[in-house]
Amino acid sequence: MTKRLYIETVGCQMNVLDSEMVVASLRQHGYELTSDPLQADAILFNTCSVRQHAEDKIYSALGKLRGTKRQHPEKIIGVLGCMAQKDQQLIFERAPYVDLIVGPGQLHKVPELIERAAKGERRQAAVSLDRTDGPLPEIKRSHETFDPLRDPTMRPTPFQAYLRIQIGCDKFCTYCVVPMTRGPEQGRPPEQILDEARVLADQGCLEITLLGQTVNSYRYSDGARTTRLSDLLRMLHDVPGIRRLKFVTNYPKDMSDELLETVRELPKCSPYLHVPLQSGSTAVLERMKRGYTADDYRRMMERIREKLPEAAVSSDFIVGFCGETEDEFQQTVRAVAEYRFKNSFIFKYSERPGTKAMQRLPDDVPYAVKQRRNNELLQLQNQISEEDNQQFLGRSVEVLVEGPSKAAQRRGDTGPVLQMMGRTHCDRIVVFDGTLRQAGQLLNVAIYDLTAHTLLGAVQTHHVAPAVVQLL
């Protein structure tokens, strides 16, 4: 008898990929997806702990299920991911009707734990070892991901897929919980990555995005050789069927000339680099323990512009970090103005339990100041994005068509002609009038208008003169 699964995912691309693998595993145990949690036999939340808002969202969703669980105790409720690893028993205390919590390094156990919960074994926990709980090899093993089962229905589109090349992080930024929730940094074997890429290509994927907490720090040594990201890109470039290769998220200190030259030389590598700066102030970067200075980042950007002058670079910023003065914030404003990022993800600092910042640094910037700085930086970035998009007016760009635009989906458009969307090789969003048949195609689109975040265009068509047939 078919069982129904509801899964909700919050957070980064890693979580999206984790959910895909959990669903693929549960399908082998007779589960089918449902979009209605009330119709599900198992309800799972794959969680994030990077910001408080993400955790609040999960606890709110769990609260709404309290009555459902009381009326239908046979339903299984599970919390997966980083929040499960970090909070563990706290989740059971706040939501005692939750049946299982599973950290990101133990997701291969989800089918077994659900089966045991269905037999009455409630309040189960499967989490990885803390970083101080034993020898490093043992800790690493407890964070290993399970076999890469894939489920195409869980991907952003049928033509795009994430491929994890690295787990964990060893950077230990003072504001970040990832080194604790996802464990030590480990690169996956290149042969395993290559095999998985071939499977994705056989499933129809045209674009693969390589994932790692600091993806350009990737390295794998087997004793005889060491493989780095540049080597891995060259291997993947030869996989038939793959048309585009991307990789996120990058760490500034590990942006090597070799990697930049590899991206320049390989046509399938997208000229797009996401390299978080976080702050334009060296003093703030030191308090964040980012491991580089503002001048280090400037030199990196100079090398990027020299070797990849057409590359689009995006960034992350935290405003209102502990002790951030107005002058330090203005240094960030000047950095954004200087580097002219394609786009930036801007966040207001919030304390995260277990981080060094929460333990040692006071969260002393008022919320109103954080909000004002967030808005100021966002306004500047939007202005830059719109100005820099002007270069595409009148130009033709190659677009990988993903499907109907978000606006078309919100409107529920069903006509033969829809507003479609796709992305350029440098990750810019393009919308145009088209049809569903174009999804998954690479099309040339002529740009005639723009906004800060979107290029508007029309598909270029090739008119072929009718053949003249001479009757003999």
TIMI-41213 format. One record per residue (C-alpha): residue number from 0; residue in one letter; y, z, x. Coordinates in steps of 0.5 Angstrom, whole numbers, plus 500, padded with zeros to 3 digits. Layout:
residues N
R   pos   code    py    pz    px
R   NUM      a     Y     Z     X
...
END
This chain:
residues 472
R   pos   code    py    pz    px
R     0      m   500   500   500
R     1      t   507   498   503
R     2      k   511   504   505
R     3      r   519   503   505
R     4      l   524   505   510
R     5      y   531   506   510
R     6      i   535   506   517
R     7      e   542   507   519
R     8      t   545   506   525
R     9      v   551   509   528
R    10      g   554   508   535
R    11      c   553   503   541
R    12      q   549   497   542
R    13      m   544   501   545
R    14      n   543   504   539
R    15      v   542   498   535
R    16      l   537   496   540
R    17      d   533   502   539
R    18      s   533   501   532
R    19      e   530   494   532
R    20      m   524   497   536
R    21      v   523   503   532
R    22      v   523   498   526
R    23      a   518   493   529
R    24      s   514   499   531
R    25      l   514   502   524
R    26      r   512   495   521
R    27      q   506   495   525
R    28      h   504   502   520
R    29      g   506   498   514
R    30      y   513   499   513
R    31      e   518   495   510
R    32      l   525   495   510
R    33      t   530   497   504
R    34      s   537   498   504
R    35      d   537   504   499
R    36      p   535   510   502
R    37      l   533   513   495
R    38      q   528   508   494
R    39      a   525   509   501
R    40      d   519   513   503
R    41      a   522   515   510
R    42      i   529   515   511
R    43      l   532   515   519
R    44      f   539   516   522
R    45      n   539   513   529
R    46      t   545   517   532
R    47      c   551   517   537
R    48      s   554   523   540
R    49      v   560   520   544
R    50      r   565   522   539
R    51      q   565   527   533
R    52      h   567   523   528
R    53      a   560   519   529
R    54      e   556   526   528
R    55      d   560   528   522
R    56      k   558   522   519
R    57      i   551   523   520
R    58      y   552   530   517
R    59      s   555   528   511
R    60      a   550   523   510
R    61      l   544   528   511
R    62      g   548   533   506
R    63      k   548   527   500
R    64      l   540   528   501
R    65      r   539   535   500
R    66      g   538   534   492
R    67      t   534   528   493
R    68      k   529   532   498
R    69      r   529   538   493
R    70      q   527   533   488
R    71      h   522   529   492
R    72      p   519   533   498
R    73      e   515   527   500
R    74      k   520   523   503
R    75      i   521   524   510
R    76      i   528   525   513
R    77      g   529   524   521
R    78      v   534   524   526
R    79      l   534   520   532
R    80      g   538   518   538
R    81      c   543   522   542
R    82      m   545   527   537
R    83      a   538   529   536
R    84      q   537   530   544
R    85      k   543   534   544
R    86      d   543   538   538
R    87      q   536   539   537
R    88      q   535   545   533
R    89      l   542   546   531
R    90      i   540   540   526
R    91      f   534   544   523
R    92      e   539   549   522
R    93      r   545   545   519
R    94      a   540   541   515
R    95      p   533   545   514
R    96      y   530   539   510
R    97      v   530   534   516
R    98      d   523   533   518
R    99      l   523   531   525
R   100      i   528   530   530
R   101      v   527   525   536
R   102      g   531   523   542
R   103      p   532   516   545
R   104      g   527   517   550
R   105      q   521   519   545
R   106      l   522   514   540
R   107      h   515   511   541
R   108      k   513   517   538
R   109      v   516   516   531
R   110      p   510   513   527
R   111      e   506   519   529
R   112      l   511   524   527
R   113      i   512   521   521
R   114      e   505   521   519
R   115      r   504   528   521
R   116      a   510   530   517
R   117      a   507   526   511
R   118      k   501   531   512
R   119      g   505   537   511
R   120      e   507   538   519
R   121      r   515   539   518
R   122      r   521   540   522
R   123      q   518   537   528
R   124      a   522   535   535
R   125      a   520   530   540
R   126      v   526   530   546
R   127      s   526   529   553
R   128      l   527   534   559
R   129      d   534   536   560
R   130      r   536   534   567
R   131      t   535   541   570
R   132      d   528   542   567
R   133      g   523   539   573
R   134      p   522   534   578
R   135      l   526   528   578
R   136      p   520   523   577
R   137      e   518   528   571
R   138      i   525   528   568
R   139      k   525   520   568
R   140      r   518   519   565
R   141      s   521   523   559
R   142      h   526   519   558
R   143      e   523   512   559
R   144      t   523   507   553
R   145      f   517   505   549
R   146      d   514   498   549
R   147      p   519   493   547
R   148      l   517   491   540
R   149      r   522   487   537
R   150      d   524   485   530
R   151      p   529   479   529
R   152      t   531   482   522
R   153      m   535   487   526
R   154      r   539   483   530
R   155      p   546   482   530
R   156      t   544   474   528
R   157      p   537   471   529
R   158      f   540   467   535
R   159      q   543   473   539
R   160      a   539   479   542
R   161      y   540   485   546
R   162      l   536   486   552
R   163      r   536   493   555
R   164      i   535   492   563
R   165      q   537   500   565
R   166      i   537   506   561
R   167      g   541   513   563
R   168      c   547   514   567
R   169      d   548   518   574
R   170      k   556   517   573
R   171      f   557   524   570
R   172      c   564   523   567
R   173      t   567   530   565
R   174      y   568   527   558
R   175      c   561   524   557
R   176      v   555   526   554
R   177      v   550   520   556
R   178      p   548   523   562
R   179      m   545   529   558
R   180      t   542   525   552
R   181      r   539   519   556
R   182      g   537   522   562
R   183      p   537   519   569
R   184      e   539   512   571
R   185      q   533   507   571
R   186      g   533   500   572
R   187      r   527   496   568
R   188      p   522   492   573
R   189      p   525   485   573
R   190      e   518   482   571
R   191      q   518   486   565
R   192      i   525   484   563
R   193      l   524   476   564
R   194      d   518   477   560
R   195      e   522   480   554
R   196      a   527   474   555
R   197      r   522   469   554
R   198      v   519   472   548
R   199      l   526   472   545
R   200      a   527   465   547
R   201      d   521   463   543
R   202      q   524   467   537
R   203      g   530   462   537
R   204      c   535   467   541
R   205      l   540   462   544
R   206      e   545   468   547
R   207      i   542   475   550
R   208      t   546   481   552
R   209      l   544   485   557
R   210      l   545   492   556
R   211      g   546   498   561
R   212      q   550   504   561
R   213      t   553   501   567
R   214      v   550   495   567
R   215      n   552   492   574
R   216      s   550   498   577
R   217      y   543   495   576
R   218      r   538   496   581
R   219      y   530   496   581
R   220      s   526   497   588
R   221      d   519   496   588
R   222      g   518   497   596
R   223      a   518   490   598
R   224      r   525   488   595
R   225      t   531   490   591
R   226      t   533   486   585
R   227      r   540   487   583
R   228      l   544   484   577
R   229      s   546   478   580
R   230      d   539   477   582
R   231      l   537   478   575
R   232      l   542   473   572
R   233      r   539   468   576
R   234      m   532   469   574
R   235      l   534   469   567
R   236      h   538   463   567
R   237      d   532   459   568
R   238      v   529   461   562
R   239      p   528   455   557
R   240      g   532   456   550
R   241      i   537   461   553
R   242      r   544   458   552
R   243      r   549   464   554
R   244      l   548   470   558
R   245      k   552   476   557
R   246      f   552   484   560
R   247      v   555   490   558
R   248      t   558   495   560
R   249      n   561   495   567
R   250      y   563   500   572
R   251      p   569   498   576
R   252      k   566   501   583
R   253      d   560   496   582
R   254      m   563   490   581
R   255      s   561   486   587
R   256      d   563   479   589
R   257      e   556   477   589
R   258      l   556   479   582
R   259      l   563   475   580
R   260      e   560   469   584
R   261      t   554   469   581
R   262      v   557   469   574
R   263      r   562   463   577
R   264      e   556   459   579
R   265      l   551   460   573
R   266      p   553   456   567
R   267      k   550   460   562
R   268      c   553   466   564
R   269      s   559   468   560
R   270      p   566   469   563
R   271      y   567   475   560
R   272      l   567   482   563
R   273      h   568   489   559
R   274      v   570   494   565
R   275      p   573   500   562
R   276      l   579   503   566
R   277      q   580   509   561
R   278      s   586   511   564
R   279      g   592   508   568
R   280      s   593   514   572
R   281      t   589   516   578
R   282      a   590   524   576
R   283      v   587   523   570
R   284      l   582   519   573
R   285      e   580   524   577
R   286      r   580   529   572
R   287      m   575   525   568
R   288      k   571   524   575
R   289      r   571   517   574
R   290      g   570   515   581
R   291      y   575   510   582
R   292      t   583   510   583
R   293      a   588   506   579
R   294      d   589   502   586
R   295      d   581   501   586
R   296      y   581   498   579
R   297      r   587   494   581
R   298      r   584   491   587
R   299      m   578   490   583
R   300      m   582   486   578
R   301      e   585   482   583
R   302      r   578   480   586
R   303      i   576   478   578
R   304      r   582   473   578
R   305      e   581   470   584
R   306      k   574   468   583
R   307      l   574   468   576
R   308      p   581   466   574
R   309      e   579   464   567
R   310      a   575   470   565
R   311      a   576   474   559
R   312      v   576   482   561
R   313      s   576   487   556
R   314      s   577   495   557
R   315      d   576   502   554
R   316      f   581   507   554
R   317      i   581   515   552
R   318      v   588   517   550
R   319      g   590   525   550
R   320      f   585   527   555
R   321      c   586   534   558
R   322      g   593   535   561
R   323      e   595   528   560
R   324      t   603   528   561
R   325      e   607   523   558
R   326      d   608   520   565
R   327      e   601   519   566
R   328      f   600   516   559
R   329      q   606   511   561
R   330      q   602   509   567
R   331      t   596   507   562
R   332      v   601   503   558
R   333      r   604   499   564
R   334      a   596   498   567
R   335      v   595   494   560
R   336      a   601   490   561
R   337      e   599   488   568
R   338      y   592   486   566
R   339      r   593   483   560
R   340      f   586   485   557
R   341      k   583   480   552
R   342      n   582   486   548
R   343      s   581   494   549
R   344      f   577   499   545
R   345      i   582   505   544
R   346      f   580   512   543
R   347      k   583   519   542
R   348      y   580   524   546
R   349      s   575   529   543
R   350      e   571   535   546
R   351      r   564   534   546
R   352      p   559   540   547
R   353      g   556   540   554
R   354      t   561   536   558
R   355      k   564   539   564
R   356      a   571   537   560
R   357      m   570   542   555
R   358      q   567   547   560
R   359      r   573   547   565
R   360      l   579   543   562
R   361      p   583   545   556
R   362      d   584   540   550
R   363      d   591   541   550
R   364      v   594   535   548
R   365      p   596   536   540
R   366      y   593   531   536
R   367      a   600   528   533
R   368      v   601   526   540
R   369      k   594   523   541
R   370      q   595   519   535
R   371      r   602   516   537
R   372      r   599   514   544
R   373      n   593   511   541
R   374      n   598   507   536
R   375      e   603   505   542
R   376      l   597   503   546
R   377      l   594   499   540
R   378      q   600   495   539
R   379      l   602   493   546
R   380      q   594   491   546
R   381      n   595   487   540
R   382      q   601   484   542
R   383      i   598   481   549
R   384      s   592   479   545
R   385      e   596   475   540
R   386      e   600   472   546
R   387      d   594   470   550
R   388      n   591   467   545
R   389      q   597   462   544
R   390      q   593   458   550
R   391      f   588   456   546
R   392      l   592   452   541
R   393      g   591   445   540
R   394      r   585   446   545
R   395      s   577   445   543
R   396      v   573   450   544
R   397      e   565   451   544
R   398      v   563   456   539
R   399      l   556   459   538
R   400      v   556   460   530
R   401      e   554   466   528
R   402      g   554   466   520
R   403      p   559   467   515
R   404      s   566   471   517
R   405      k   567   478   515
R   406      a   572   476   510
R   407      a   567   471   506
R   408      q   562   476   506
R   409      r   567   481   503
R   410      r   569   476   498
R   411      g   561   474   496
R   412      d   563   467   497
R   413      t   557   463   496
R   414      g   560   456   495
R   415      p   557   450   499
R   416      v   563   450   504
R   417      l   565   457   507
R   418      q   569   461   512
R   419      m   564   461   518
R   420      m   565   465   524
R   421      g   563   464   531
R   422      r   564   466   539
R   423      t   567   462   545
R   424      h   563   463   551
R   425      c   569   468   553
R   426      d   567   472   547
R   427      r   573   470   543
R   428      i   572   470   535
R   429      v   573   463   532
R   430      v   573   462   524
R   431      f   573   455   521
R   432      d   571   452   514
R   433      g   563   450   515
R   434      t   557   451   512
R   435      l   551   456   512
R   436      r   547   450   516
R   437      q   551   451   522
R   438      a   549   458   523
R   439      g   546   458   530
R   440      q   549   451   533
R   441      l   554   450   538
R   442      l   560   446   536
R   443      n   566   444   538
R   444      v   572   447   534
R   445      a   579   445   535
R   446      i   584   451   534
R   447      y   590   450   530
R   448      d   592   457   529
R   449      l   591   464   531
R   450      t   592   472   530
R   451      a   591   477   535
R   452      h   584   478   534
R   453      t   582   471   531
R   454      l   582   463   533
R   455      l   583   459   527
R   456      g   580   452   528
R   457      a   576   446   525
R   458      v   570   443   527
R   459      q   571   437   531
R   460      t   566   431   528
R   461      h   565   424   531
R   462      h   566   418   527
R   463      v   561   413   529
R   464      a   563   406   527
R   465      p   558   402   522
R   466      a   553   398   525
R   467      v   554   390   524
R   468      v   548   387   522
R   469      q   547   379   523
R   470      l   543   376   519
R   471      l   539   370   522
END
